[in-house]
Amino acid sequence: MSKNYQRGLAIAGLLAVVALVGGIVQMDAVHHAAGGAGFVAMAVVIGYGSGARDPSSLKAIDGINAAAEVRRINSLIAIANGDSIGSKYMIGEVPADAIIDPLSSIVTTAITSATDNDIGLAYPNGGAMIVADCIVNGQTLAAAATVSLAAATGSGVATPANMKKRAWELAGLSANPGGNLALWLTLNVAATAAGSVWSNISYSKGA
């Protein structure tokens, strides 16, 4: 077999491979153009958050998202040795349509055995509890610590979807009742030591 013949076979084989690869690439391009499985259309977009106005829309921005007034509850609660299961302590009140800051904090001393505690919402002025654990569900107070509401056990404000909810929505109400809602701390395990809990609760209300 001559060298020229061998060279010709090699070139022919190479051209066949190139043609095959080209065909596969072309078929894949057609498949993707048709929106086939695995195809992700990429695009440059311009979006607007809830605190910014889309210039193409006539809808005004909700004041709580763009010109919010931020207020804070500073509440110190004393828990006594022997406070039993079901003991409740009112932290304060927030407007029903307020957005509670998920970075609000709870600071506690070591309250022995108080390993399961909730924070929830009730109607004001001694009204009925709506949901006892919609803000925090099961947070321990047995060791001295500082924890944000978002990082607390069973947090109801840990996700972006919940962070933007109004207090009445966190409480599971179907509509804004108006006025205020009360924040309550509830012991689910009796305290066998005295201690204190300081709540630094920030919230936003519409301008």
Kinemage of the C-alpha trace (Angstrom):
@kinemage 1
@onewidth
@group {chain A} dominant
@subgroup {mainchain}
@vectorlist {calphas} color= white
{ca met a 1} P 0.000 0.000 0.000
{ca ser a 2} L 1.577 3.289 -1.094
{ca lys a 3} L 2.126 6.168 1.299
{ca asn a 4} L -0.078 8.422 -0.861
{ca tyr a 5} L -2.913 5.884 -0.615
{ca gln a 6} L -2.521 5.666 3.175
{ca arg a 7} L -2.473 9.449 3.398
{ca gly a 8} L -5.651 9.622 1.339
{ca leu a 9} L -7.417 7.151 3.637
{ca ala a 10} L -6.390 9.181 6.685
{ca ile a 11} L -7.682 12.422 5.171
{ca ala a 12} L -10.942 10.752 4.173
{ca gly a 13} L -11.393 9.410 7.714
{ca leu a 14} L -10.709 12.835 9.202
{ca leu a 15} L -13.241 14.462 6.894
{ca ala a 16} L -15.826 11.854 7.892
{ca val a 17} L -15.281 12.613 11.591
{ca val a 18} L -15.575 16.376 10.946
{ca ala a 19} L -18.816 15.836 9.038
{ca leu a 20} L -20.212 13.654 11.807
{ca val a 21} L -19.388 16.175 14.522
{ca gly a 22} L -20.796 18.995 12.412
{ca gly a 23} L -24.036 17.061 11.964
{ca ile a 24} L -24.354 16.451 15.711
{ca val a 25} L -23.706 20.119 16.483
{ca gln a 26} L -26.286 21.185 13.899
{ca met a 27} L -28.887 18.742 15.270
{ca asp a 28} L -28.227 19.951 18.827
{ca ala a 29} L -28.639 23.566 17.752
{ca val a 30} L -31.980 22.760 16.119
{ca his a 31} L -33.063 20.858 19.227
{ca his a 32} L -32.177 23.791 21.488
{ca ala a 33} L -33.789 26.313 19.166
{ca ala a 34} L -36.983 24.307 19.482
{ca gly a 35} L -36.784 24.522 23.275
{ca gly a 36} L -35.823 20.908 23.837
{ca ala a 37} L -35.118 19.321 27.213
{ca gly a 38} L -32.136 20.847 28.949
{ca phe a 39} L -32.399 24.072 27.005
{ca val a 40} L -32.291 27.252 29.097
{ca ala a 41} L -32.971 30.502 27.295
{ca met a 42} L -30.659 33.222 28.585
{ca ala a 43} L -31.650 36.872 28.555
{ca val a 44} L -30.606 40.155 30.084
{ca val a 45} L -33.503 41.475 32.160
{ca ile a 46} L -34.289 44.599 34.161
{ca gly a 47} L -36.413 43.938 37.229
{ca tyr a 48} L -37.929 46.070 39.976
{ca gly a 49} L -38.197 45.094 43.642
{ca ser a 50} L -41.210 45.875 45.784
{ca gly a 51} L -39.411 49.017 47.003
{ca ala a 52} L -38.861 50.425 43.518
{ca arg a 53} L -41.354 51.736 40.968
{ca asp a 54} L -41.454 50.244 37.512
{ca pro a 55} L -41.533 53.303 35.180
{ca ser a 56} L -43.854 51.398 32.831
{ca ser a 57} L -46.450 51.004 35.593
{ca leu a 58} L -48.795 53.587 37.066
{ca lys a 59} L -49.047 51.656 40.335
{ca ala a 60} L -47.617 53.551 43.279
{ca ile a 61} L -45.156 51.903 45.670
{ca asp a 62} L -46.588 50.852 49.007
{ca gly a 63} L -45.171 53.322 51.524
{ca ile a 64} L -44.024 50.540 53.845
{ca asn a 65} L -41.659 49.337 51.120
{ca ala a 66} L -40.107 52.646 50.101
{ca ala a 67} L -40.647 55.213 52.866
{ca ala a 68} L -41.138 53.007 55.893
{ca glu a 69} L -41.080 54.362 59.402
{ca val a 70} L -39.026 52.032 61.608
{ca arg a 71} L -39.946 51.661 65.267
{ca arg a 72} L -38.594 49.450 68.015
{ca ile a 73} L -39.873 47.652 71.089
{ca asn a 74} L -37.322 47.291 73.908
{ca ser a 75} L -38.907 44.905 76.374
{ca leu a 76} L -37.277 43.230 79.383
{ca ile a 77} L -39.125 40.205 80.779
{ca ala a 78} L -38.375 38.662 84.181
{ca ile a 79} L -38.919 34.905 84.490
{ca ala a 80} L -39.005 33.427 87.982
{ca asn a 81} L -37.875 30.037 89.221
{ca gly a 82} L -41.024 27.920 89.180
{ca asp a 83} L -42.865 29.688 86.362
{ca ser a 84} L -44.778 26.744 84.945
{ca ile a 85} L -45.692 25.414 81.524
{ca gly a 86} L -48.055 27.779 79.740
{ca ser a 87} L -46.753 30.911 81.451
{ca lys a 88} L -47.052 33.874 79.069
{ca tyr a 89} L -45.265 37.210 78.959
{ca met a 90} L -46.321 40.093 76.769
{ca ile a 91} L -43.437 41.620 74.822
{ca gly a 92} L -45.355 44.531 73.329
{ca glu a 93} L -47.633 45.493 70.467
{ca val a 94} L -47.055 46.090 66.767
{ca pro a 95} L -49.451 47.467 64.170
{ca ala a 96} L -51.338 44.643 62.494
{ca asp a 97} L -50.026 45.790 59.110
{ca ala a 98} L -46.409 46.183 60.275
{ca ile a 99} L -43.508 44.169 58.872
{ca ile a 100} L -41.464 42.689 61.709
{ca asp a 101} L -37.707 42.947 61.167
{ca pro a 102} L -36.277 39.389 60.984
{ca leu a 103} L -32.998 40.711 62.406
{ca ser a 104} L -34.734 41.745 65.636
{ca ser a 105} L -33.025 40.014 68.546
{ca ile a 106} L -33.761 38.112 71.726
{ca val a 107} L -31.144 38.203 74.477
{ca thr a 108} L -31.517 35.749 77.352
{ca thr a 109} L -29.723 34.729 80.510
{ca ala a 110} L -29.466 31.015 81.295
{ca ile a 111} L -32.944 29.971 82.427
{ca thr a 112} L -32.462 26.348 83.436
{ca ser a 113} L -34.785 23.808 81.794
{ca ala a 114} L -36.616 26.439 79.707
{ca thr a 115} L -35.750 24.582 76.519
{ca asp a 116} L -38.938 25.111 74.521
{ca asn a 117} L -40.434 28.579 74.109
{ca asp a 118} L -42.600 30.288 71.527
{ca ile a 119} L -43.303 33.805 70.343
{ca gly a 120} L -46.612 34.493 68.656
{ca leu a 121} L -49.382 36.984 68.109
{ca ala a 122} L -52.627 37.685 69.950
{ca tyr a 123} L -55.357 40.272 69.781
{ca pro a 124} L -54.517 43.353 71.892
{ca asn a 125} L -55.810 44.376 75.311
{ca gly a 126} L -55.800 40.866 76.710
{ca gly a 127} L -57.507 39.398 73.655
{ca ala a 128} L -57.346 35.798 72.510
{ca met a 129} L -54.135 34.232 71.270
{ca ile a 130} L -54.219 33.913 67.487
{ca val a 131} L -51.115 31.768 66.924
{ca ala a 132} L -48.728 31.236 69.833
{ca asp a 133} L -45.746 30.170 67.723
{ca cys a 134} L -45.977 31.981 64.377
{ca ile a 135} L -42.821 34.068 65.036
{ca val a 136} L -40.670 31.571 66.978
{ca asn a 137} L -41.446 27.919 67.684
{ca gly a 138} L -39.373 25.981 70.214
{ca gln a 139} L -36.451 28.305 70.960
{ca thr a 140} L -34.405 27.383 74.041
{ca leu a 141} L -33.711 29.897 76.798
{ca ala a 142} L -31.685 27.433 78.870
{ca ala a 143} L -28.338 28.953 77.887
{ca ala a 144} L -27.322 32.589 77.791
{ca ala a 145} L -27.445 33.680 74.175
{ca thr a 146} L -28.386 36.311 71.641
{ca val a 147} L -30.413 35.144 68.654
{ca ser a 148} L -32.197 36.933 65.829
{ca leu a 149} L -35.799 36.120 65.025
{ca ala a 150} L -34.714 34.788 61.625
{ca ala a 151} L -32.159 32.431 63.210
{ca ala a 152} L -34.372 31.285 66.081
{ca thr a 153} L -35.709 27.749 66.225
{ca gly a 154} L -38.883 27.362 64.198
{ca ser a 155} L -38.640 30.919 62.907
{ca gly a 156} L -41.680 32.187 61.053
{ca val a 157} L -39.672 34.992 59.439
{ca ala a 158} L -36.677 33.041 58.142
{ca thr a 159} L -37.583 33.012 54.430
{ca pro a 160} L -37.838 35.919 51.988
{ca ala a 161} L -41.499 35.034 51.395
{ca asn a 162} L -42.295 35.396 55.105
{ca met a 163} L -39.971 38.325 55.759
{ca lys a 164} L -42.209 40.586 53.679
{ca lys a 165} L -45.455 39.508 55.355
{ca arg a 166} L -47.411 41.843 57.591
{ca ala a 167} L -48.027 40.817 61.197
{ca trp a 168} L -51.628 39.845 60.445
{ca glu a 169} L -50.436 37.590 57.622
{ca leu a 170} L -47.889 35.898 59.896
{ca ala a 171} L -50.761 35.259 62.303
{ca gly a 172} L -52.657 33.495 59.525
{ca leu a 173} L -55.533 35.970 59.427
{ca ser a 174} L -57.475 36.317 56.197
{ca ala a 175} L -57.598 40.113 56.376
{ca asn a 176} L -56.030 43.009 58.225
{ca pro a 177} L -58.029 43.504 61.444
{ca gly a 178} L -56.649 47.008 61.918
{ca gly a 179} L -55.173 48.361 65.105
{ca asn a 180} L -52.408 46.460 66.877
{ca leu a 181} L -51.512 42.857 67.577
{ca ala a 182} L -49.705 41.769 70.728
{ca leu a 183} L -46.460 39.799 70.793
{ca trp a 184} L -46.326 37.118 73.503
{ca leu a 185} L -43.601 34.805 74.789
{ca thr a 186} L -44.896 31.430 76.003
{ca leu a 187} L -43.077 28.811 78.103
{ca asn a 188} L -43.652 25.223 77.009
{ca val a 189} L -41.335 23.844 79.719
{ca ala a 190} L -41.311 25.081 83.314
{ca ala a 191} L -38.392 27.261 84.413
{ca thr a 192} L -36.249 25.882 87.257
{ca ala a 193} L -34.134 29.026 87.544
{ca ala a 194} L -34.817 32.736 87.453
{ca gly a 195} L -33.633 34.784 84.522
{ca ser a 196} L -34.516 37.495 82.072
{ca val a 197} L -35.243 37.882 78.386
{ca trp a 198} L -34.641 41.148 76.581
{ca ser a 199} L -36.496 41.556 73.296
{ca asn a 200} L -35.302 44.162 70.817
{ca ile a 201} L -38.077 44.032 68.227
{ca ser a 202} L -37.931 46.395 65.251
{ca tyr a 203} L -40.753 46.761 62.780
{ca ser a 204} L -41.661 48.862 59.770
{ca lys a 205} L -44.935 50.679 59.288
{ca gly a 206} L -46.211 52.622 56.306
{ca ala a 207} L -45.340 56.289 56.058
